[in-house]
Amino acid sequence: MNSVGIEGSPTCSTCSLSESPGLPASPGLSESLGLPDVARFGVAQTRTLRAVAALGVLGALATVVGARIAADPQGDSQGALADPSTAQSTAAVASSEDVADVIIEDQPSTLTANQRAGLAFLEVAQQAGLSAPHSSSSNQADMAMTSGAAVADIDRDGWFDVLLTRVGLPNALYLNQKDGTFVDVTARSGLDQRPLMAIPGNASSPVRELVGGSGAAAFADVDADGCLDVFIAGVGAGDNALMMNDCAGRFVDETADRGLSLPPTASKLGAQGHGVTFGDVNHDGALDLLVLDWDTAFLNSTVAEQVVEEIPRPGSNCERTKAIRKRLAGLPNEQWRAAEEPNRSALFMNTGDGHFVNATNEMGLDLGTRATFTGDFVDMDADGWEDLVLAGDFCTSTIYRNLAGERFEAVHPSSGIGTDENGMGSVVADVDRDGDPDWFVTGVSMPTEGETCSPRRSNIGCSGNRLYLNEGGMRFRDATDRWGIRHGWWGWGAAIQDFGNNGSLGIMMTNGFNGYEPPLDRFGTDPMRFWVPRGLDASDTDSGLLVDGAERTGLLSNANGHGLVPFDYDNDGDLDVLIANYGEPPSLYRNERPTDRYWLTVRLEDSTQPGNPEGIGAKVVVTPQDGPSPSVDTGATDGKDHSASAGVLGPVTSWIATGGSYESQRPAEVHVGLIGGEPVAAVKVWWPGEPLPQIVTDVAPNQVLTIRR
C-alpha cells in the first residue's frame, strides 16, 4: 500500500490486538553456514518515531490510507464472525506531537529440532544469473510499490523460466539452462520493448514526466495455439501490453488488436498495475483476464471530502471509507471521477479466439471504488465455480461469488472477511487441512507497547495481516492471533507451501517500504517472515500455533521485496523461492532441505480445452498412505477437523491457480510433501465444472505426475 491523502484523525481504525474470546491463549540452517543457535530472528530494536501533523489531500506521495471497509459496495456492518481484535475501533487520541515507541519484537533465539525440521535456504541469485537491477534509480516515489515476477515454462522444456518486471529499464526474461543458471534472452524475445502512455495533462499538472515501468505480469495461452503469451501491466508512464508469442521465441505487441487497450491516466502516480490474473470465469475453455490498477480516485472525490468533514474525528478510517463508497454507489462516474483519471481495473472476457471484451460492469464487479492490489480465482464455496478473491487497500478486500459464470456477487461483510486495513498480498490455501480454501492477506503492522497504532496520521493501517479460516457456506473466522501471524511489518508477496517436504505448511512473506519520513522510514529494512508450526513442542506461554523461523532458516533478506514466487527452479523436488526486490536485483533462495524427504508434484493436461490446457481452476486432492498425525486445537467451533501439527494430515487439498501473492505468477501445479516413501493412495482431480473427480491410484512418490484428462 502506498500513500494517498484524505486528511484524517491521528488514530488507527482497528488496532486492538487482543485474542478473540473463546479461543485458547495462544533442522534450521545447516552447521556449514555458520549460524549459531543463538542467532536472532529479527532486528531486536526499538525506534522512537515522532508523529507528524496530518497532511492534506494527495501529494505525489502522501501518506497511507490504511483502513479497510467491509466487503460489499453498500458498506454494511463489520463481519459478524470477525475476531474482535480486528473488528472493533480503538480511538487513539494522541496528538500529532505525541511520541510512540514502535517495537520490533524479539524473536526466539532458536527453534527446536521439530520446528526446524531441517529447513534451510541459501541465496544464489547472482550465481544463478539473476543479477539485473530492478530499476534505473532506487528512489522513485511513484514506483514504490512495484517489482514483479512471473514464472512459467515458456519454452516447454520442463524447466521453469522467469520474467522480472522493471522500472526505467526493459523487463528481463530469463530462460532456465537446466544447470542451476538462467540466461537473459530479453532482447531476442521482443520483451525489451515497453509501451508508454501519452499521459494527458490537467489543470493542476499540465505537464508531467513519469518514469515508464511495468508491474504485474502473467503468462497464458490466450489464443490456444500451444504457446504462452504474456500480459504485462504498466506503472508510472508505462502502459499495459499483451505480448503474443509467435511460437518461435519472439513476442509481439497486439494489445489494441486484441481488445485490451485502456485509456491513459492523469493520476499523479500514473498507472499502478499491480494485479494480473487469468482464470476461466464462465468455463468456456478460454482464459479470461483480470487487470487490477491501484485506483484512489474515489478517495479524492468531492464526495470523499464531504464525508471526511462530516464524520467525527478521531474515528474509524474504515467507517469513513465505507461511507464514501456507500455514497458513490450508483452514481455515474462523471459525477465524481475526473475524466482524465479513468478506472483502469477491468475483467476482460476471452471471446474464444484470443480477443477480449471488457465485461467488468456486465459481470457485476465494482472495481472503480476498490483500490485493489491482488486477485485470484478459486472456488471458495465448493459450488464448482471459481470465485474472485481480491486483496484491496483502504478497507476494500472482498470476495466476489461466481454465480454459475453469468455474473459475480459481492460477499456480504457478515461473512467474516474485510477487516484487513491494508490488504496487499493474498494467498488462498487449505491452511487448517479441513478440505476447504482459507485466505491469508498481508497488511501493515506497527505494534507498540500499548498494542495500539502509532499516533501518526490516521490513514496508516496498523493491525497487520489477516488469516480468514473457511467455515463453509462462504463464512469465515478470523484466526490471525490464534496462529500468531499478525505482525509482518509492511507486507507484500506471500506463499503457503510445504517447503520442508515433511507434510507441514509454512507461511512465508516478504515486506518493506521505501518511506521518506517517520514512521514510514522505519519499514525500509524489514526482515522477511517465515512462520513454521510450533507443533508438539508448543508451550502454554506460546502466543500462536506458528513461530517465525526466517533468519534461522537462512531467509536473510531485508530488501523491499514485492513479488514472491515459490517454484522448483532446479527440479530437485523441493520449492525454492524467488523474490523481486524494489530498486535492487532479485533474491533467489535455493531450498537446502534434507534429501531423505518425499514429495509429489501434480500437473494437469487437458487436451479437450486447448485454451486452458493446464486445468486452471481445478481442485486436486492428494491422499497419502500415512494416517493423520496428532492434532493441534485451532479453536474451531464448526465440528470439523482442523489439525495443524507437523506431518501429512490425511488428504491434502489444493487448487490449480497461478495468481495471488503480490505482482506474482506461480506455476500451475500442486506440490505436496510426504512423510514416508510408500506409494500415494490416490490423487483426485475435479476438472473445472465437473462434479465428479478423475482418480489416479497407487502413485509413486518423488515424481512430477502429469494427469491427462
JOLIN-V566918 format. One record per residue. N is the residue number from 1. NEAR is the number of other ideal C-beta (glycine too) atoms within 10 Angstrom. Layout:
n: (N;N)
near: (NEAR;NEAR)
This chain:
n: (1;2;3;4;5;6;7;8;9;10;11;12;13;14;15;16;17;18;19;20;21;22;23;24;25;26;27;28;29;30;31;32;33;34;35;36;37;38;39;40;41;42;43;44;45;46;47;48;49;50;51;52;53;54;55;56;57;58;59;60;61;62;63;64;65;66;67;68;69;70;71;72;73;74;75;76;77;78;79;80;81;82;83;84;85;86;87;88;89;90;91;92;93;94;95;96;97;98;99;100;101;102;103;104;105;106;107;108;109;110;111;112;113;114;115;116;117;118;119;120;121;122;123;124;125;126;127;128;129;130;131;132;133;134;135;136;137;138;139;140;141;142;143;144;145;146;147;148;149;150;151;152;153;154;155;156;157;158;159;160;161;162;163;164;165;166;167;168;169;170;171;172;173;174;175;176;177;178;179;180;181;182;183;184;185;186;187;188;189;190;191;192;193;194;195;196;197;198;199;200;201;202;203;204;205;206;207;208;209;210;211;212;213;214;215;216;217;218;219;220;221;222;223;224;225;226;227;228;229;230;231;232;233;234;235;236;237;238;239;240;241;242;243;244;245;246;247;248;249;250;251;252;253;254;255;256;257;258;259;260;261;262;263;264;265;266;267;268;269;270;271;272;273;274;275;276;277;278;279;280;281;282;283;284;285;286;287;288;289;290;291;292;293;294;295;296;297;298;299;300;301;302;303;304;305;306;307;308;309;310;311;312;313;314;315;316;317;318;319;320;321;322;323;324;325;326;327;328;329;330;331;332;333;334;335;336;337;338;339;340;341;342;343;344;345;346;347;348;349;350;351;352;353;354;355;356;357;358;359;360;361;362;363;364;365;366;367;368;369;370;371;372;373;374;375;376;377;378;379;380;381;382;383;384;385;386;387;388;389;390;391;392;393;394;395;396;397;398;399;400;401;402;403;404;405;406;407;408;409;410;411;412;413;414;415;416;417;418;419;420;421;422;423;424;425;426;427;428;429;430;431;432;433;434;435;436;437;438;439;440;441;442;443;444;445;446;447;448;449;450;451;452;453;454;455;456;457;458;459;460;461;462;463;464;465;466;467;468;469;470;471;472;473;474;475;476;477;478;479;480;481;482;483;484;485;486;487;488;489;490;491;492;493;494;495;496;497;498;499;500;501;502;503;504;505;506;507;508;509;510;511;512;513;514;515;516;517;518;519;520;521;522;523;524;525;526;527;528;529;530;531;532;533;534;535;536;537;538;539;540;541;542;543;544;545;546;547;548;549;550;551;552;553;554;555;556;557;558;559;560;561;562;563;564;565;566;567;568;569;570;571;572;573;574;575;576;577;578;579;580;581;582;583;584;585;586;587;588;589;590;591;592;593;594;595;596;597;598;599;600;601;602;603;604;605;606;607;608;609;610;611;612;613;614;615;616;617;618;619;620;621;622;623;624;625;626;627;628;629;630;631;632;633;634;635;636;637;638;639;640;641;642;643;644;645;646;647;648;649;650;651;652;653;654;655;656;657;658;659;660;661;662;663;664;665;666;667;668;669;670;671;672;673;674;675;676;677;678;679;680;681;682;683;684;685;686;687;688;689;690;691;692;693;694;695;696;697;698;699;700;701;702;703;704;705;706;707;708;709)
near: (28;25;27;25;21;27;19;26;23;25;26;31;33;30;27;18;22;11;18;21;8;7;19;12;11;20;17;24;25;15;9;9;12;8;17;9;10;7;15;14;24;19;14;12;8;12;13;10;21;15;22;15;11;18;17;10;14;20;13;12;21;20;26;26;30;33;32;35;33;31;28;22;21;13;24;16;11;26;25;12;21;26;28;15;23;28;23;16;18;20;16;23;10;17;9;14;11;14;12;21;13;22;16;17;12;12;21;15;13;17;24;15;11;18;24;18;27;18;27;24;26;16;17;18;20;12;13;23;19;23;13;17;18;28;20;13;13;14;10;21;14;23;30;22;25;34;33;33;30;30;22;23;20;25;14;10;11;10;18;23;22;25;25;27;32;23;27;18;21;15;26;25;25;21;21;24;13;11;9;16;16;23;11;16;18;19;11;11;21;17;24;15;15;22;17;15;20;7;21;15;11;15;8;8;14;9;6;17;8;21;19;20;31;31;32;34;26;28;25;28;20;29;20;18;15;11;19;21;22;25;28;28;29;30;31;26;23;29;27;24;24;25;22;21;22;12;10;6;15;14;23;13;18;18;19;11;13;22;17;21;14;22;12;20;25;20;26;21;22;25;30;27;31;30;30;30;28;28;26;23;27;20;19;17;18;26;27;25;22;26;26;29;27;28;25;24;21;23;26;20;20;9;19;23;15;13;22;18;9;9;17;8;16;19;16;26;30;27;20;28;32;28;20;26;27;18;18;23;13;8;13;7;14;8;10;19;20;16;11;16;19;18;20;24;25;20;27;23;20;27;14;12;12;22;17;22;13;16;17;19;13;12;20;18;23;20;24;20;27;28;29;26;33;31;26;26;29;22;21;29;19;15;13;17;23;26;24;25;28;27;33;32;33;34;34;30;32;27;26;25;19;27;14;11;16;12;17;21;14;22;26;22;25;18;27;25;29;35;35;34;35;33;34;33;29;27;30;25;22;21;26;25;25;23;17;18;25;23;26;26;31;35;31;30;23;26;22;19;10;13;15;21;32;26;24;30;28;30;32;26;32;30;33;27;29;28;27;32;28;26;20;13;11;18;20;26;25;24;26;29;23;26;24;20;26;21;22;25;26;26;30;33;31;30;26;22;21;22;29;26;28;24;26;24;25;23;27;28;29;36;28;23;24;20;19;13;14;17;24;21;14;18;19;15;13;25;23;29;27;27;23;27;25;25;21;14;14;19;6;7;7;15;16;20;25;27;24;26;27;23;22;26;32;23;25;16;25;16;23;26;27;32;31;29;28;25;22;19;26;19;14;14;21;23;25;22;26;27;27;32;23;23;19;17;17;27;24;24;27;20;23;20;24;15;10;8;21;22;23;24;18;25;18;24;11;20;8;10;21;14;21;29;19;23;25;24;26;28;24;22;21;23;18;27;16;18;10;16;19;11;13;19;12;22;19;18;11;13;6;16;15;23;18;25;20;23;21;26;26;18;17;25;19;20;21;24;25;27;27;29;31;32;33;31;29;25;20;22;22;24;23;23;27;25;20;12;12;14;15;25;14;17;23;18;21;21;22;23;18;14;7;8;16;15;12;16;11;11;18;12;22;13;13;15;18;11;20;12;15)
